[in-house]
Amino acid sequence: MTKISDLPLNLVEEILYRVPVKNMREVRLTCKEWDTLSKSRSFSKMHNDKLSAVREGESVMVAMIDYNLYLMRVVLADNEDPIIEWKGKLNKQIKISKVFHCDGLLLCVLKDDATKVIVWNPYWGQTRSIECRYSHPSYGYNRFNYALGYEEKGSCRSYKFLRYIDHVDYRTKDQFLWYEIYDFDSSLWKTLDITPQWCILPYQLGVFLKGNTYWPASQRNREEDMLNDHIICFDFKSDSFGPLLRLPFDAGYHDYVTLSCVREEKLAVLLTHNEAGPMEFEIWITTKIEAEKVLWSKFLRVEEPDGYPLITCNGFFIDEEKKFAMGFVKEGKVTTFNVVGEAGYLKKLKLVERLEIDIHCWANACSYVPSVVQIKQPGKGNTRAT
């Protein structure tokens, strides 16, 4: 009689792949071979592909509203009105002031204790708390920016997160720079020797794509530092920033530039033009992105005669096939989730009744794909800094 242990490894992998993800704990406890197999890169990729197989016309995202995180799903069906489904509230006890997504993991900065961050896989319910090691007395913890990413190491991914502050007072020419990175494998902090020739505005959130993080940015040491006319990438393999990459448009002083990710395959950039005349926005997506070269294609352009943004700079999403753009908008005391398309198409989805909360704050969101990534826990006594 043939036993399962006699089967070829690829066949065992195919059998275990059909086990529901929620039962993977039992699989790991069966034997050492299955535990090792379930943690392999190829097996994790098979499960991640299954989890990320979003149906046509669907977008899944995590929305941060009033310091809480909600999992939401937007369905764009042909010849039907869009539907927004709230799948539930993710956090229970803690309040979250900032959130960043990478590979199914969320990096959360706590509202009431900015001295530490929590890395969280909502699918597994796993967390890891990391103590932040430094705060400048004049600027505090709230002025720090963050990014989560990984480095490919053979069949595994080594996760890290970047933490930095870049403060410039253009009146006095004083500046304070501090860049550091935390390695999940070694549980070590490392100070980075970086002298930026660029400027990333403090409110700009980074966007994760294929292990690295991108921001809108501009050249440094000029009066137009407030103008974002480039993007810049932080490479988690080399722990360094790449060169400035030109955006496909010229941004004005009153314009807003925001990045987003398209199904973890491309970048999208939103330009909101807010000067004289009607408000308008345009969205471009990348057709090619490399370390020193990026090519763009215009995706959508919409003009709003009423002077209100149809989607905001706090986070936006696109459905490339159906040519829709989506995002949160706050008009007065009302927050809606707008779906915008060509030829004046606009649908406003109210959030108040669905969430049963009174939304008086800006809403913010990031795309989300569930993952079977296991968060590596720190070894005892291994928290040194370098």
C-alpha positions, 0 to 999 in steps of 0.5 A, a space after each residue: 500500500 502506498 503511503 502519503 510519505 511515499 508520494 513525490 513532493 510536488 504531489 504532496 504539495 498539490 494535495 495540501 494546497 487543497 486544504 482550507 487555509 484555516 486548517 493549515 495549523 493542523 497540517 503543520 502539526 502533523 509532522 516535521 516534513 509537512 511543517 517545512 513544506 507549508 512554510 516553503 516559498 513555493 507553497 506559500 505562493 500557491 496559497 497567496 495566489 488562491 487568496 488574491 484571486 479577486 473576481 473581475 470587477 472587485 477591489 478589496 481594501 483596508 479603510 482607516 476611519 476614525 482610528 479604526 480599520 475596516 475591511 471593505 470590498 467594492 464590486 463593479 458589475 456591468 450595467 449595475 450600480 457599484 456595491 460597497 460591502 463592509 466585511 468587518 472591523 479589524 482592530 478591537 481594542 487599540 486605536 491606529 493613527 497610521 497604517 501601511 500595507 506590504 504583502 498581506 501584512 499591515 504596519 500599524 502606528 498606535 494612536 495612544 503610544 507612538 513609541 512602538 508599532 505593530 506588524 499584523 497579518 489580519 488573515 492569521 491574526 498574528 502580530 509582532 510589537 516593535 519598540 521604536 528606539 529614538 525620538 527627537 525632543 523637538 519633533 516627537 514620534 508623530 513626525 516620523 514616516 514609515 515603510 514596510 518591505 522585504 528582500 528576497 533571500 533564496 526561497 524566503 522573504 526577509 521583511 524590514 521596515 524603514 522609519 525616518 524623519 526629514 525636517 527642514 525649516 526653510 526660514 532658518 535653513 535648519 534641518 534634522 535627518 534620521 533614517 533607520 531600518 529594522 530587520 525582522 530576522 535579526 531583530 536589529 535596528 540599523 542607522 542608515 547614512 543617507 543625505 537626501 538630494 530629494 524631498 518627500 512631504 511629511 503627509 505623503 504615504 509610501 506605496 508598496 510594490 514588489 518588495 519596495 516602497 515608492 513616494 511622490 518626491 521633488 528635487 531638494 534645495 529649491 523654492 519649489 520643494 512643495 511640488 511633487 514632479 518625481 517619484 522615488 523608490 526605497 530598495 529594501 535589498 540595498 537599504 537605499 533610495 534610488 534616483 528620482 524618476 520623472 512623473 508624466 506631468 508638471 504639477 503646480 503649487 496648488 496641485 496634489 500628487 498621490 500614488 497608488 498600486 494596481 493589483 500589486 503589479 503597477 503604480 498609478 499616480 493621481 494629479 488633482 489640479 486645484 488652481 483657477 477654474 474648474 477642479 480636474 484630475 488625471 490618472 496615469 499608470 506605469 507601463 514599465 518601471 525599473 530602477 532608473 526608468 519609468 514609462 507612463 500611460 494616461 488612464 483617465 481625466 475628469 473635470 469637476 465644474 462644482 469645484 469639489 474633488 471627486 476622489 481625494 489625495 488620501 488614497 485612491 484605487 482604479 479598476 483598469 479594465 472597467 476604467 473606473 477610479 475610486 476614493 474617499 471624499 469629505 464634503 462638509 460633514 459627509 464622507 462618501 466613497 466615490 466611483 468615477 468613470 468616463 463621460 461624466 460617470 459618478 456614483 457616491 456611496 454613503 458610508 454612515 448608514 453602512 458603518 453605523 458610525 458618524 464619520 466627521 474625519 478624513 477617511 484613508 485606505 490602502 489596497 489589501 490582498 490576504 496572505 499566508 505569510 508567517 510573521 517571524 517572532 524575535 529571538 530572546 535577547 536579540 534587540 541590539 542596534 547598529 
